[in-house]
């Protein structure tokens, strides 16, 4: 681009900047602020823009200053607490109880004198070690004097004093601007523009009065780079939770909520999971020490669950053929799935409430081995649809819409087995980078052994329990599930707003 063309694209502040630099000397932004009458921020912004047009060069110089804190000043005058205590103990050991009455900074002195290996404490009496007896002066004392005199200090020693809050480090940045050779060629072209009124913003008043006639419009280069804007935004996990809530609510579902702490009864027994099932082991479940047990719900319903486990009750099955233990059902656990909310909700319903649709979103806890796609704590969203006419195909339709709404394109449903559903299926998504399918969640139709003891009716219930952390990994191209919760500032800045 020719000098004249660039001259027409310089705004008023950039032109002022060039005139101030016409002598060819490098100037600080503070000096340019005085020369141009602009604020320092305006000078720096004009320098940034002028630099993109090649007419100035912009550089920085960082200066570092070290000074003592108020506490550091006291120790400079009166000595470090550990050194003062060492001097007191030179003549022999003393009882710590006696020192407390006369030594103001005893706690600090004790911490450092022991850390340095200068003293031992035995039965309340502190005495110097051979190392402590041989100490005369310390590097810390010399560092305090050097800082006070404005002299350089060893970095490791300075870092220690900063951690002890005896010294502070402040940095000052000085910005320098100088005109380039190309800028010197542009400078003469500005003289013609000085006699012309340059309009930087077209207003209704200018149009109505004709004030724009004979003026020149400021030219802008839209191809020039602009600063990267990093607006504040919610964490993408929170955005997705809001989206999931909105998705199910728009389909007519109501939200279920509950506590992290759950009874074994709701977490396992009500789901027709036998009490000797491996998933109940400590290897998979976090059992609580306090509170150790809770209270079982309605006695009639508990009895129906008990009979179902033992002999099938009136469900048409033979049950699990064992003696059900109510004490084990009272044990408290951190819920391993939000499906516990689903059976809680079913137990609250009456026949006149049907048909009904519910969903939940919440954290669950499992004693998992942590790897690239497993955590001990993760989110899950459950759903149930209850009604005489609902079918397995209806559930596949709901879940297909849900997965597509989360941005997944290559997924599949395959047959599966769960103790509390029949028919059952699992959803999987294809992981291109690993060349394999990854399990997402299980789903199915609750068995009569789950529904009838709680509701009193044998009615079809569709149920699913997706953990959506793995879905988020796919949408945000995250390769390790731990990255979702690491609060990596780079990932948070790159993460796009969830707009589905």
N, C-alpha and C positions, 0 to 999 in steps of 0.2 A: 504494500500500500504506500502511496506517495505521501510526502510530508503534508501537502495541502489537504489531502483527503482526511488524514489523521487529525489535522488541526480543526476541521469542521466537526469532528466527533468528540472533541474534548469538551467536558462540561465546564461551567464557570469556575468551580473549585480547582479543577485540574489546570485550567489556564492560569489561575492565580499561583498555583504551585510552580509551574514552569517559569513564570516571571520571577518568583522569589529565588529560583535556582539559576537564573541567567548568568550569574557570575562564575558558574562552573564549580563552585565549592560544595563539598558535602555538608549537609546541615541536618541537625537533629529535628525530630518532629516538634519538640518544644520550641526551638528557634523558629521553625517555619510557622508555627501557630502565631508567634508574635509578628512575623513579617507579613503574613497574609490576613491577620485578623480573624482567622478561623479557629474554632476549638480544636483541641488535640485529636479528638475522635474524628472530626471532619477531615483533618489533615491526613490521618492514617488511612481513612477510607479513600480519599482522593489519590493518595500514593498507591494504594492497591490497584485502583482502576487504571491509573496512568501507567503502572508497570505492565499491565496486560496489553497495553498499546505500544509498549517498547520505548516510551519517552523518558522514563526514570528507572532507577534501580533502587530497591528497597532492601535494607539489611538490618540485622539486630545484633546487639551486644549485651550479653547477660553478665551482670556483676553480682557477686555474692558478698554479703556482709555478715560477720559473726559478732554477737554481743552477749554479755552475761544477763541472765534473768535477775529478778530481785533477790531470789534465793542464792543465785550464784554470786551476787555482789556481797551478800552477808558472809558466805564462806570464803570469799576472797579476803575480806577484812578479818574474820575471826578464825579461819581455818576450817578444813573439812571435818565433819563429825567423827569419822573413823580415825583420823589422825589425832584429833583432840582426845578421844578416848584412849588411844594407844599411849599417848603421853601420860595420861592419868595412871595407867597400869604399869608403867615402867618400873615403879618401885615395888610392885607385888600385886597379887590378885585381889579382887574386891567382890563383895556380894552384890548381885544385881539389884536387890531390894534397896541397898544403900545408895547405889548410883541413881536410882529413879528419883531420889529426893533432890539431887544436885545437878543432874545432867539433863538439860532440856531436850536435846536431840538424841536421846539414848536409843530409841527404836531404830532410827536411821543408822546410827553408829554401829549398833549390834549387827544389823544386816550386812553392812559392808565390811566390818572388821572380820567377820566369820567367812564371808565370801572370799576375802583376800587371803584367808588362811593365817591371819595374824593372831588369833586367839582361840581358846577352847572354853567351853562352859561345862562345869562339872558340879552337880548338886547346888545349882544356884550361884556358883562362884565363877567369875570369868578371869582368866589369866592369859598372858601373852605366850605365844609359841616362840620357838627360836627364830622363826622367820619374822615375827612381829617385833622381837627385840632388836633385830638388825636393821629395821627400816629407819631411815633418816628423813628423806623427802620422797615425794611421789610424783609420777608424771602428771597426775591430775592437778596437783598444786601448780606445777610449772605451766600447765595448759591454761589455768585460770588467769595467771599473770600475763601470759602471752595474749590472750583474748582481750584483757583489759588494756594492754599496750598496743593493740591493733596489729599484732604480729601473727604470722601463719601458724597453724596447729595441725599436727598429724590427723588425718581423716578418721582413723579408727578411734582415736582418743576423743576427737570432737563429737563423733557419733555417740560415744558413751556419755559425754556430758549433756548432750541433747536429750538422750533417753532419761537421764537423771533430772531433767528440767533445770539444769544449771546454766545452759546456754541455748541460744536460738540462732537460727540461720535464716536470713531474709535475702530475697533475690530482687534485683532491680533490672529492668530491661530498658535499654536505650535503643531507639530506632533511628536509623540514619537513611537519608534520601539524597541521591545525587542524580543530575541530569545525564542522560546518555548522549552519544554522538548523534543518534537519530533525533533525540529530543532537541538538540541544538539546531538541527535542520528544520524542525517543526516550529521553533520559537519565532522566526521572522514571519511565518505565515499567519501568526496570531494578530499582527498589527492591523490587517484588513478587517478582521472580525471585531476589533474593539469599537469600530464606528457603527456597527450594525447591532440592532436590538435582537438578541437571540431568545427565542421562546422555548422554554423547556416543558411547559404544560399548557395545553390548549383548553381555555375555559369558556363557558357561555358568554361571559362579559366581553372577552376578546372577539368572539364571533359577532355579537350584537352591535358592538361599537366600531368594528372594523379595525381594531387596534393591531391586528395581525398583519395589515397591509404594510409592505415595505420592511417587514421583519424577516428574520431567518429562523427556521425551525431547527432545534437541536437534533443532530443525527445520532442514532443509537445503533450499535452493532449487536444484534441479538445472538450472534454466534460466540460472543465473548464468554469465558467461563464465569460462573457465579459461585459464591460460597455455598458449601453444602449445609442445608438446613436440617437440623436434628430436633424435630418437635417432640414435646413430651407426649407419651401415649401409654395406654394400659399394657400390661404384660400380655403377650399373645395367648397364654393359657387362659387368662381371665376373659379375653375377647372370645375365645372359642367356647368357653362355658356359657357365656351369654348367648352365643349363636345356637348352641345345643338347646338351651332353654326355649329360645324363640322358635326353633324348628318344631319341637314337640308340642308346644302350646298352640302353634298355628294349626297343628293337626288335631286339636281338640283334647290333648292330654292335660291332666292336672299333675302338679308336682308333689312328690312325697319327700318329706324331710325327717331326719332322725339323728341320734347321737352316735359318736364314734364307738362308745362303750356299749356293748350288746351282750345279751344273755346267750349262752350256748343254745337255749331253746329256740330263739328266733334265728340265730345264725346257722344252725344245723338241724335240730330236731324237727322244727316245723317244716323244713324242706325235705323231710323223709330221708335224711342222711343218717345211717346207722351210727350208733355211739362208738363202734369200734372201727369206723372208717379211717383210713390212713390220713386223710386231709385234716382230721381233728388233732393229729399229733402235734407236739411242741415243735416239731420240725417244720410245720406249715403254719401254725397259728400262734399268735401272741396271747397267752393267758395272763390275766391280771392277778397280781398278788394282793392289791388293795384297790377296790373292794374285791374280795375273793368270790363272793356269791351275791346273787340278787334274788328277787321274788318272782315266782312264776305267775303268769296271768290267770284268767278265769279257770277255775278248777274243772268245769265240765269240758272245756276245750282241751285242757292239758290231758284229761283222761282219754279223750278221743284220739289225741296224738299218740299217747302211750299204747292204747289198744291197736292202733294202726301199725306201730312199730312191731308189736309183739305177735299179732295174729292177722293183721289186715283190717280189723274192725268190720265195717260194712262196705268196704271199697271193692270187694271182689278179689283181693289179693290175699296171700298167706302171710304178709308182713315179712319181717326179717328173722322171725323165730328166735328171739332172745328176750331176756328180762330187761325192760327199759328202766333206767335209773334216774329218778327225778333230781337227785342231788347233783349228778353230772350236768343235767340240763340247767341247773341254777348257776353254774360257773360263768364268770364274766370273761369276755374276750374283747380285743379290738376287732371290730367287724372285718371279716375277710372278703366281703362283697356287699354291695348295696341291695342285693336280692333279699337281705333280711328286712329291708323296708317294704319290699313287695309283699312278703307273707304277712307282715304287720298290717299292711293296708287291707289285704284280703280278709283278715280276721275282723276288721272294723265294719265291713260291708254287710248290708242286708239284701235280701232278694229284690226288694223294690229299687235298690240303687243300680241294678244292672240294666243295660250294659254299661261298662265303665272302662276308662283308659287312664293310666297313670305312668309317670316317669320320675326318675330321680337322678341327681348328679351329686357325687360326693367322693371323699377320699376313703380308701380302704387300705388294709394293712395285712401283709403276709410275710412270713419268715422265709423270704426267698434268698437264694444266692444271687448277689448282684452281678449282672453282666451287661452286655451292650443293649439288651432289650428287656431287662428285669430290674425292678426296684422293690424295696420292702414296703414302700408307700406309693400309691398311685391313685389316679382318678378312675371312677367307673360311672357309667350312666345306665341304669336299669329301666326297663319298660315292661308293662303288662297290659294286656287287652282282655277283658272278661266279657263273654257274651255267648248265647246259645248258637249263634250263626257264624262265629269266627273260625277261620281255617288256617292251616299251615301255609297256604299260598298267600293269605293276607299278611302273615308275618314276613315272608320273603319280600313282599312289596314294600312294607314299612322300612325294612332294613336296607333294601336296595336304594331307596330314596335317601335314607340317612347317610350311607357311605358315599353316594354320589354327591350329596350336599357338602360332605367334608373334603371333596376334591379327589376322591379315589376313582380310578378308571379300570384298573386291572385287579379284580377281586373275584372270589368264588365262594360258594357254599358247598359244604360236603357233609355227609352223614357223620354223626358223633354219638357218644354215650355220656349221659349224666344221670346220677341216681334219682333226680327229682323231675326229669322230663322224659317224655316219650310221645311223639317222635322228637329227635334231637338233631341239631346240626351245628357246625362251626363255620365262621367266616374267616377267610384267609386273604391276604393281599400279597401280590408279587413284589419282591425286593430285587430290583434290577441289579444293584451293585453286588449283591450276594448270590444272585442266581438261584433263589429259592423262595418258597412261599412262607409267610410269617402268619402265625395264628393271631387273630384279632379278638374274637369273643365267641362265647357259646350261646345257643338259643334253643328253644323248643317249646312244647306244650306241657304245662304242668300235669303231672300224673294225678289221678283221683286221690292218691294217698297224701298229696300235698293240699289239694283244694278242699275236699269234703270235710276233713276234721276241723278246718278253720272256718269255712263258710257255711257248712251244713248242707251244701248242694254239690252235686257232681256236674260241673259246668265247664266248658272249654276255657282255658286261660293260656294265651300266648305270653311267653316270657323271654327276655333277652338281657344280657348284661355286658355290654361292650366297655372295655377299658380303653379310653380314647387317647392315652399317651402315645401309643404306637401309631395311631392315626395321625397325630400331630407330627410325629417324626417324618412321616411320608410327605405331609403337606409343606413342611419347612426344611426338607432335605437335611434333617439332623440324623447323624449316623450312630450316635450313642445316646441312650435315653437319659443319662445323667446330665447331658447338656441342656435339657429342657428346664432344669431347675438350678443351673449353675450361676444364673444371672450374669452371664458373660456379656459385657457391655457392647462388644462387637456384634454378637448375635442379636441382641435386643434392638440395636440400631438398624440392622439389616432386615429384621423381620417385618414383612409387610403387614399392613392392617388387614384384619380378617373381615372381608366385605361380602362374603357369600350370604 
